[in-house]
């Protein structure tokens, strides 16, 4: 960057709104401590570099930009003399990282009044001690409040998720307990019916064949084909008639179980052909108990698998025993979040997944991305519940040039245009007092932009609100000085 020192004029800097109330002595000290420099077009400083100077525009045009993903996004452009940038928080010292929070570049030859950061800090602390105390209180007070409320919000979210997870775990656990109790009854009945069968004058070969039928029956339960309701009803009618014709009691209860196991009248004909008709009812009862036992075992297996799946989802959501920064499958994160929020989503909202399965893994902080998905999905659910009608939650992923797009879309009431620019501001909320802290979207924005160098934006009309998260497909390791929201 080409620069040329120039003389400092007290009269010129007196005209700047920033210095217009200073005394002649103070203006003279500023000119002595600082310098005027003429810069040629280019970058003055870059976001993230150590903040070494405080710049005040005298003449020219400045452009401020922030790094979002792989792009520099312009946030301000002005030619107004007196605007300032650079080491704005130098007076806070080492209590906060002293780095440039944006990139400053100029489009033409531009003059600045430049103060070294430590000189600027000393002058401000000496001349405006009360203002420094107020600014310190404001800066750290707001920061501490954000952290405290953010922590409280995360604890409330954790409590809500824990309640939802408990509810989800209770269903399969209760189903497994019921199935285990029923299984005990069926096994006891099987012993009784087996005693009745073996008490009959069966020849050894017939008994062996009956036991073989039991093994075949158990195997058919595992391979039972799926039937349509009409097919199942027709087969139940056929089996009920067969059982009634052969004097089997409670045939209307036995037939549906046999149908569920994939058994038909031809199979019953084979059983009948090898047995004395006097023991056929006991043999059918024994096989019926066998089928019920296998079905109950399947139910217990399914329930325990569901519990295991929920626990895996909870671990995936919380990212326990995982590296804080690693390559992640965004779809796994989204699925675990949706599962954790299942009870909150409820039955009136339809969840639609539109995933691009060709997307690669991306470098990210998975636990913090899950926090983003939680905030966005929770807001979407609240918007649809407030609409007093059934809704659709669509979770979509796609490639957007060199970035990965995650879109959370809802059919709720939408966001009014007049407040759309404020929704990412700290403490701004449209929820009733006590129901929202106004930090969810602020935290999400900082996680996406600061921690992942991505972007978070929203498009909304009534019935169609879309929050879009763009994440770089490739990224460098995170800066260890970055703070977790």
SVG drawing of the C-alpha trace seen along z (x, -y; Angstrom):
<svg xmlns="http://www.w3.org/2000/svg" viewBox="-67 -27 72 121">
<polyline fill="none" stroke="black" stroke-width="0.4" points="0.0,0.0 1.5,-3.3 1.2,-6.1 2.7,-9.6 3.0,-11.6 1.5,-15.1 1.3,-18.0 -1.4,-17.9 -3.6,-21.0 -5.3,-21.9 -7.8,-23.9 -8.7,-21.0 -9.2,-18.4 -11.2,-21.0 -13.8,-20.8 -14.4,-17.1 -17.6,-16.3 -15.5,-13.9 -13.1,-16.6 -15.2,-19.8 -15.7,-20.1 -12.0,-19.7 -9.9,-22.6 -7.0,-24.1 -4.6,-22.4 -6.3,-19.0 -6.3,-19.6 -2.6,-20.4 -1.8,-17.3 -3.8,-15.2 -1.8,-16.7 1.5,-16.1 0.6,-12.5 -1.0,-11.5 -0.2,-12.0 -1.9,-12.8 -1.3,-10.3 -2.3,-10.2 -3.1,-6.6 -3.3,-5.3 -6.2,-3.0 -6.2,0.4 -6.6,2.1 -5.7,0.2 -6.1,3.1 -7.7,6.6 -10.3,8.2 -8.6,10.3 -5.3,8.4 -4.0,6.9 -5.6,3.4 -2.7,1.0 -4.2,-2.3 -7.3,-4.5 -8.2,-6.1 -10.3,-9.3 -11.3,-10.1 -10.3,-13.6 -10.8,-13.3 -11.8,-10.5 -14.0,-7.4 -13.8,-4.4 -15.4,-1.0 -15.9,1.4 -16.5,5.1 -16.8,8.3 -15.7,11.8 -18.7,14.1 -17.9,17.5 -15.4,17.0 -16.7,13.5 -16.1,10.0 -19.5,8.4 -19.6,4.6 -21.3,3.3 -20.7,-0.5 -19.4,-3.0 -19.0,-6.7 -17.2,-9.9 -18.2,-11.9 -15.2,-13.6 -14.8,-12.6 -16.0,-8.9 -13.7,-6.6 -12.6,-3.0 -9.8,-0.7 -8.9,-0.2 -12.3,-1.3 -11.9,0.7 -8.3,-0.1 -9.4,-1.8 -10.5,1.6 -6.9,2.9 -6.2,6.6 -9.6,7.4 -10.9,8.0 -9.0,9.2 -7.6,6.1 -8.1,7.0 -9.7,5.3 -13.4,6.4 -13.7,5.6 -11.6,4.8 -11.1,1.2 -10.2,0.3 -10.3,-2.9 -11.3,-3.5 -9.1,-6.5 -6.4,-8.7 -7.6,-9.3 -6.3,-11.2 -6.6,-10.0 -5.7,-11.4 -4.1,-8.3 -3.5,-7.7 -1.5,-4.7 -3.9,-2.4 -2.1,-2.8 -2.0,-6.6 -5.7,-6.7 -6.4,-4.5 -4.4,-6.7 -6.0,-10.0 -9.5,-8.6 -8.9,-7.3 -7.3,-10.6 -9.8,-13.0 -13.0,-11.1 -12.7,-8.8 -16.4,-8.8 -17.3,-8.0 -14.7,-5.2 -16.4,-3.7 -19.8,-4.0 -18.6,-2.4 -16.8,0.4 -20.0,1.0 -22.0,1.1 -19.6,3.3 -18.9,5.9 -22.4,5.6 -24.1,6.4 -21.5,9.1 -22.0,10.7 -25.8,10.4 -25.7,12.1 -23.6,14.9 -25.8,15.4 -29.1,15.3 -27.5,17.4 -26.5,20.0 -30.0,19.8 -31.6,20.3 -29.4,23.3 -30.4,24.7 -34.1,24.2 -33.6,25.8 -31.8,28.7 -34.6,29.1 -37.2,29.1 -35.1,31.6 -34.7,33.8 -38.4,33.8 -39.0,34.7 -36.3,37.4 -37.8,38.9 -41.2,39.0 -39.7,40.6 -37.9,43.2 -40.9,44.0 -42.9,45.3 -40.6,48.1 -39.6,48.8 -43.2,49.3 -43.8,51.4 -40.9,53.6 -42.1,54.0 -45.6,54.9 -44.3,57.4 -42.1,59.0 -45.0,59.5 -47.1,60.9 -44.2,63.2 -44.1,64.7 -47.8,65.6 -47.4,67.1 -44.4,69.2 -46.5,70.5 -49.3,71.4 -47.0,73.1 -45.8,75.4 -49.4,76.3 -50.3,76.9 -47.1,78.9 -48.0,81.1 -51.4,81.7 -49.8,82.6 -47.2,85.0 -49.9,86.6 -51.6,87.9 -50.8,91.2 -48.5,89.5 -45.9,91.7 -42.3,90.4 -42.1,89.5 -45.3,87.4 -44.0,85.5 -40.7,84.9 -42.6,83.5 -44.7,81.3 -41.6,79.9 -40.2,79.3 -43.4,77.5 -42.8,75.3 -39.3,74.4 -40.8,73.6 -43.5,71.5 -41.0,69.4 -39.0,69.0 -42.1,67.9 -42.9,65.2 -39.5,63.6 -40.2,63.7 -43.9,62.8 -44.8,60.7 -46.5,57.4 -50.2,57.6 -52.6,54.9 -55.5,54.4 -57.8,56.0 -55.5,59.0 -55.2,59.5 -58.9,59.3 -59.6,61.9 -57.0,64.3 -58.3,63.8 -61.8,64.8 -60.4,67.9 -58.4,69.0 -61.3,68.3 -63.6,70.5 -60.9,73.3 -60.4,73.1 -64.2,73.1 -64.7,76.1 -62.0,78.0 -63.4,77.1 -60.7,74.6 -62.0,72.3 -61.6,68.5 -60.8,68.9 -61.4,65.1 -58.4,64.4 -56.1,67.1 -56.7,66.3 -55.3,62.7 -52.1,63.9 -51.5,66.6 -52.1,64.1 -49.6,61.7 -47.1,64.6 -47.6,65.2 -49.5,68.6 -52.4,69.7 -54.9,72.5 -52.5,74.7 -50.1,74.6 -52.9,75.6 -53.8,78.5 -50.3,79.8 -50.5,79.7 -53.9,81.5 -52.6,84.2 -50.0,85.4 -52.0,85.3 -54.8,87.1 -57.8,84.9 -58.2,85.3 -55.0,83.4 -55.4,80.9 -56.8,78.2 -53.9,78.5 -51.4,78.6 -52.9,75.5 -52.9,73.8 -49.2,74.7 -48.3,73.3 -50.4,70.2 -48.4,69.6 -45.2,70.1 -46.3,67.5 -47.3,65.1 -43.9,65.6 -42.0,64.8 -44.1,61.7 -43.5,60.5 -39.8,61.2 -39.8,59.1 -41.7,56.3 -39.1,56.4 -36.3,56.3 -37.9,53.4 -38.5,51.5 -34.9,51.9 -33.6,51.0 -35.7,47.8 -34.2,47.0 -30.7,47.6 -31.5,45.4 -32.7,42.6 -29.6,42.8 -27.4,42.7 -29.4,39.7 -28.9,37.9 -25.2,38.6 -25.1,37.3 -27.0,34.2 -24.9,33.4 -21.7,34.5 -20.4,36.2 -17.0,37.9 -16.6,36.2 -13.9,33.7 -15.2,30.1 -14.1,29.3 -14.2,32.1 -15.6,33.2 -19.3,33.8 -22.3,35.1 -24.8,32.3 -27.7,34.7 -26.8,36.7 -26.8,33.5 -30.2,32.5 -31.7,35.9 -30.6,36.1 -32.0,32.6 -35.3,33.4 -35.5,36.6 -34.7,34.7 -37.4,32.1 -39.9,34.7 -42.2,34.3 -42.2,30.5 -42.9,30.7 -46.0,32.8 -48.5,34.5 -50.0,31.5 -46.8,30.6 -45.5,32.7 -41.8,33.0 -40.4,33.2 -36.7,34.0 -35.3,33.0 -31.6,34.0 -29.0,33.9 -27.2,37.1 -24.3,36.3 -23.1,33.5 -19.7,34.1 -18.9,33.7 -17.9,30.2 -15.5,28.9 -17.6,27.6 -18.3,27.5 -21.1,30.1 -22.5,29.3 -22.8,25.6 -24.4,26.4 -27.0,28.5 -27.7,25.4 -28.4,23.5 -30.8,26.2 -32.5,26.3 -33.1,22.5 -34.3,22.4 -36.6,25.4 -38.0,24.3 -38.9,20.9 -40.5,22.5 -42.6,24.8 -43.7,21.8 -44.6,19.8 -46.8,22.7 -48.4,23.4 -49.3,19.7 -51.0,20.0 -53.6,22.3 -53.5,24.8 -51.6,27.8 -48.2,27.0 -45.3,28.4 -41.7,28.1 -39.3,28.7 -35.6,29.3 -33.6,29.0 -29.9,29.3 -28.2,28.5 -25.0,27.3 -24.7,23.5 -21.6,23.0 -18.7,23.7 -21.0,23.7 -23.5,26.1 -27.0,24.8 -29.3,25.9 -32.7,24.4 -35.4,24.6 -38.8,23.7 -42.1,23.4 -45.7,22.6 -46.3,20.3 -47.4,16.7 -44.2,15.2 -42.0,12.3 -43.3,8.8 -41.1,6.8 -40.7,3.9 -38.9,6.1 -37.1,8.5 -33.9,6.5 -34.0,6.7 -34.5,10.4 -30.8,11.1 -30.3,8.2 -29.5,9.3 -32.6,9.4 -35.0,8.7 -38.0,11.0 -41.7,11.0 -42.6,13.7 -44.5,12.7 -42.6,11.7 -41.1,14.8 -41.3,17.0 -38.3,15.7 -34.9,14.1 -34.3,12.7 -30.8,14.4 -31.6,17.5 -31.1,16.0 -28.3,13.8 -26.4,16.8 -27.2,18.7 -25.9,15.9 -22.7,15.6 -22.1,19.4 -22.6,19.4 -20.7,16.3 -18.0,16.0 -17.3,19.7 -17.9,21.2 -17.4,18.2 -20.7,18.8 -23.9,16.7 -27.4,16.8 -30.3,15.1 -34.1,15.2 -36.8,14.9 -40.4,14.6 -43.9,14.1 -47.0,15.4 -47.1,19.2 -43.5,19.5 -40.6,18.5 -37.1,19.8 -34.0,19.5 -31.0,20.3 -27.6,21.3 -24.6,21.3 -21.5,23.1 -18.1,23.3 -17.4,26.8 -13.7,26.3 -12.3,24.2 -9.1,23.7 -8.9,24.7 -10.8,22.3 -9.1,19.4 -8.5,20.6 -9.2,17.0 -12.7,17.1 -15.3,17.2 -18.2,19.7 -21.5,17.9"/>
</svg>
